[in-house]
Amino acid sequence: MDSIDSLMTMKVEKVRELLVHLDRATVLRLFDRMAAHPPRDGQLAAQVTALMLEVLTGERREHARRLWTTWLEPVLVRERIGPASGRPLPGSINATDAAACWAALTPRMAELVADVQERIAERARRTPLDRVLASPDAARWAETLRRRSAVELRSMRRDPAALSAFLCAANAQRARLSGIPCERLRLLDQTDVDTLLAVLEAMAAWTDVVWRSRPESRGLLPAVRAALLECGAPAAVPA
């Protein structure tokens, strides 16, 4: 289904039903065609465009968290945590731990997070979400979130009460996300906070590093991953 004319002859609810069964690439192609050649019926075109954007956005709502998490991507370990889970490989962060820390960190920068959320949501009403998140503006918002998070984490390290409250909130979120009571999990502690802070502080420089594109690095990274897997460690080595 790539025909805009066919879509414009259908009722809106039928269009919605069709769009949800199409792959994202096809919906995006239809969106671009409609934007390049708007149908004569402007009101119907606006409704269909809104449906396409709704389908392209899907259930994704935590846009600020998604931007923030992009800083951690090179070191994220996507393994389910459980009672037997130990501390991740040094320098890596479990994805569940990252989500729990974000939830505990958000109240300390609620106004900023709300502002970023609203800016992304507003643009996603006119532009596919993936394009919004890949835009230069989104990169600036991500950098603001990174810097503010680092400030908050550094502040907590100097305030035992604030650090304790943060860890308590993060561990409660971790238990909720994993579905396992806190007492059966290894609790997050200051070492985890130190790792998160170190990663956030280092990632701005890491993203600018050019050595990863050099030919000699192509054999090195797979070799390191293989060695980690061989010894039973999670291969949290960036691609």
Phi, psi and omega per residue, in radians:
M1 nan 1.726 3.108
D2 -2.157 0.118 -3.027
S3 -1.651 2.075 3.080
I4 -1.186 -0.670 -3.135
D5 -1.025 -0.700 3.132
S6 -1.119 -0.727 3.131
L7 -1.084 -0.697 -3.044
M8 -1.262 -0.209 3.086
T9 -1.609 -0.073 -3.077
M10 -1.742 2.728 3.046
K11 -1.238 2.670 -3.045
V12 -0.975 -0.770 -3.117
E13 -1.138 -0.577 3.093
K14 -1.220 -0.633 3.089
V15 -1.094 -0.782 3.119
R16 -1.023 -0.799 -3.118
E17 -1.072 -0.651 3.130
L18 -1.244 -0.794 -3.055
L19 -1.062 -0.680 -3.085
V20 -1.168 -0.267 3.135
H21 -1.726 -0.039 3.116
L22 -1.598 2.683 3.067
D23 -1.302 2.783 -3.047
R24 -1.033 -0.680 -3.106
A25 -1.079 -0.688 -3.138
T26 -1.208 -0.745 3.121
V27 -1.098 -0.704 3.136
L28 -1.148 -0.659 3.109
R29 -1.134 -0.712 3.090
L30 -1.116 -0.711 3.124
F31 -1.053 -0.797 -3.119
D32 -1.144 -0.668 3.127
R33 -1.158 -0.710 3.138
M34 -1.166 -0.653 3.116
A35 -1.171 -0.638 -3.122
A36 -1.334 -0.583 -3.110
H37 -2.334 1.368 -3.100
P38 -1.047 2.314 3.072
P39 -1.114 2.820 -3.102
R40 -1.157 -0.641 -3.139
D41 -1.370 1.598 -3.054
G42 -1.076 -0.663 -3.107
Q43 -1.172 -0.786 3.129
L44 -1.170 -0.678 3.121
A45 -1.058 -0.709 3.128
A46 -1.119 -0.678 3.128
Q47 -1.151 -0.775 -3.121
V48 -1.170 -0.700 3.106
T49 -1.063 -0.763 3.116
A50 -1.071 -0.676 3.102
L51 -1.121 -0.735 3.123
M52 -1.064 -0.797 3.137
L53 -1.112 -0.646 3.110
E54 -1.101 -0.750 3.137
V55 -1.180 -0.713 -3.121
L56 -1.185 -0.530 3.094
T57 -1.359 -0.666 3.138
G58 1.118 -2.453 -3.113
E59 -1.565 0.059 -3.067
R60 -1.280 2.092 -3.101
R61 -2.252 -0.470 -3.086
E62 -1.512 1.220 -3.033
H63 -1.178 -0.701 -3.130
A64 -1.096 -0.730 3.119
R65 -1.102 -0.653 3.141
R66 -1.112 -0.748 3.098
L67 -1.093 -0.778 -3.124
W68 -1.084 -0.724 -3.084
T69 -1.184 -0.423 3.130
T70 -1.043 -0.481 3.098
W71 -1.174 -0.455 -3.067
L72 -1.641 -0.200 -3.019
E73 -0.844 -0.767 -3.095
P74 -1.079 -0.351 -3.077
V75 -2.086 0.144 -3.115
L76 -1.298 2.399 3.046
V77 -1.955 2.043 -3.072
R78 -1.713 1.169 3.081
E79 -2.075 2.443 3.133
R80 -1.119 2.369 3.077
I81 -1.543 2.659 3.135
G82 -2.711 -3.078 -3.113
P83 -0.966 -0.520 -3.088
A84 -1.615 0.017 -3.099
S85 -1.207 2.248 3.064
G86 -1.730 -2.881 3.103
R87 -1.262 2.434 3.135
P88 -1.072 2.896 3.061
L89 -0.910 2.375 -3.118
P90 -0.858 2.286 3.132
G91 1.543 -0.067 3.118
S92 -1.934 2.853 -3.113
I93 -2.365 2.282 3.078
N94 -1.230 2.467 -3.095
A95 -1.061 -0.644 3.109
T96 -1.170 -0.701 3.101
D97 -1.098 -0.699 3.129
A98 -1.098 -0.772 3.133
A99 -1.110 -0.689 3.136
A100 -1.161 -0.720 3.128
C101 -1.167 -0.679 3.090
W102 -1.057 -0.791 -3.134
A103 -1.076 -0.648 -3.140
A104 -1.352 -0.467 -3.105
L105 -1.438 -0.551 -3.043
T106 -0.931 -0.769 -3.134
P107 -1.052 -0.406 -3.131
R108 -1.393 -0.198 3.112
M109 -2.477 0.727 -3.024
A110 -1.018 -0.713 -3.098
E111 -1.131 -0.739 3.121
L112 -1.126 -0.819 -3.128
V113 -1.059 -0.767 3.132
A114 -1.085 -0.683 3.141
D115 -1.140 -0.787 3.129
V116 -1.118 -0.754 3.115
Q117 -0.980 -0.834 -3.079
E118 -1.161 -0.715 3.134
R119 -1.085 -0.759 3.140
I120 -1.185 -0.785 -3.125
A121 -1.064 -0.691 -3.128
E122 -1.127 -0.751 -3.139
R123 -1.256 -0.539 -3.135
A124 -1.248 -0.148 3.047
R125 -1.348 -0.240 -3.109
R126 -2.148 -0.348 -3.039
T127 -2.329 2.452 3.083
P128 -0.896 2.394 -3.034
L129 -0.970 -0.747 -3.110
D130 -1.045 -0.604 3.119
R131 -1.282 -0.621 3.081
V132 -1.084 -0.809 -3.088
L133 -1.221 -0.341 3.124
A134 -1.673 0.083 -3.056
S135 -1.414 2.800 3.063
P136 -1.023 -0.640 3.110
D137 -1.075 -0.749 3.140
A138 -1.108 -0.632 3.096
A139 -1.098 -0.675 3.109
R140 -1.194 -0.694 3.106
W141 -1.136 -0.696 3.121
A142 -1.082 -0.717 3.125
E143 -1.128 -0.687 3.100
T144 -1.100 -0.742 3.107
L145 -1.116 -0.705 3.137
R146 -1.086 -0.848 -3.098
R147 -1.126 -0.753 -3.126
R148 -1.149 -0.699 3.113
S149 -1.063 -0.759 3.134
A150 -1.098 -0.709 3.101
V151 -1.052 -0.809 -3.123
E152 -1.125 -0.721 -3.133
L153 -1.180 -0.700 3.092
R154 -1.116 -0.688 3.115
S155 -1.097 -0.720 3.138
M156 -1.108 -0.641 -3.120
R157 -1.119 -0.383 3.112
R158 -1.647 -0.056 -3.070
D159 -2.249 1.675 -3.082
P160 -0.945 -0.682 -3.124
A161 -1.152 -0.757 3.128
A162 -1.149 -0.692 3.119
L163 -1.120 -0.752 3.130
S164 -1.094 -0.743 3.131
A165 -1.131 -0.707 3.123
F166 -1.100 -0.825 -3.131
L167 -1.124 -0.646 3.111
C168 -1.088 -0.794 3.132
A169 -1.157 -0.727 -3.124
A170 -1.143 -0.731 3.131
N171 -1.177 -0.607 3.086
A172 -1.141 -0.738 3.107
Q173 -1.141 -0.679 3.137
R174 -1.083 -0.735 3.108
A175 -1.138 -0.706 3.138
R176 -1.137 -0.767 -3.105
L177 -1.171 -0.627 -3.107
S178 -1.533 -0.317 -3.087
G179 1.301 0.346 -3.119
I180 -2.159 2.294 -3.129
P181 -1.000 2.591 -3.124
C182 -0.920 -0.705 -3.049
E183 -1.166 -0.220 3.125
R184 -1.776 0.016 -3.121
L185 -1.988 2.684 2.937
R186 -1.176 2.188 -3.098
L187 -1.361 2.475 3.007
L188 -1.127 2.498 -3.134
D189 -2.413 -2.934 -3.060
Q190 -1.096 -0.518 3.119
T191 -1.068 -0.685 3.107
D192 -1.157 -0.688 3.090
V193 -1.112 -0.737 3.128
D194 -1.076 -0.718 3.132
T195 -1.128 -0.799 3.139
L196 -1.046 -0.781 3.138
L197 -1.109 -0.771 -3.128
A198 -1.067 -0.728 3.139
V199 -1.145 -0.808 -3.139
L200 -1.081 -0.651 -3.131
E201 -1.282 -0.534 -3.075
A202 -1.516 -0.442 -2.968
M203 -1.147 -0.503 3.116
A204 -1.048 -0.728 3.108
A205 -1.293 -0.662 -3.106
W206 -1.026 -0.730 -3.089
T207 -1.167 -0.325 3.127
D208 -1.641 -0.101 -3.102
V209 -1.175 2.325 -3.091
V210 -1.766 -0.158 -3.047
W211 -1.111 -0.423 -3.106
R212 -1.157 -0.350 -3.125
S213 -1.584 -0.073 -3.126
R214 -1.350 2.579 -3.099
P215 -0.966 -0.670 -3.057
E216 -1.170 -0.369 -3.112
S217 -1.391 -0.319 -3.036
R218 -1.169 -0.564 3.103
G219 -1.526 -0.423 -3.075
L220 -1.220 -0.859 -3.062
L221 -1.110 -0.795 3.069
P222 -1.036 -0.622 3.139
A223 -1.145 -0.715 3.109
V224 -1.144 -0.763 3.106
R225 -1.010 -0.802 -3.122
A226 -1.060 -0.711 -3.137
A227 -1.133 -0.703 3.126
L228 -1.128 -0.744 -3.140
L229 -1.154 -0.635 -3.135
E230 -1.088 -0.636 -3.126
C231 -1.594 0.127 3.051
G232 1.464 0.184 3.133
A233 -1.622 2.642 3.079
P234 -1.160 2.336 -3.068
A235 -1.461 1.333 -3.113
A236 -1.564 0.837 -3.133
V237 -1.787 2.225 -3.051
P238 -1.112 2.630 3.119
A239 -1.485 nan nan
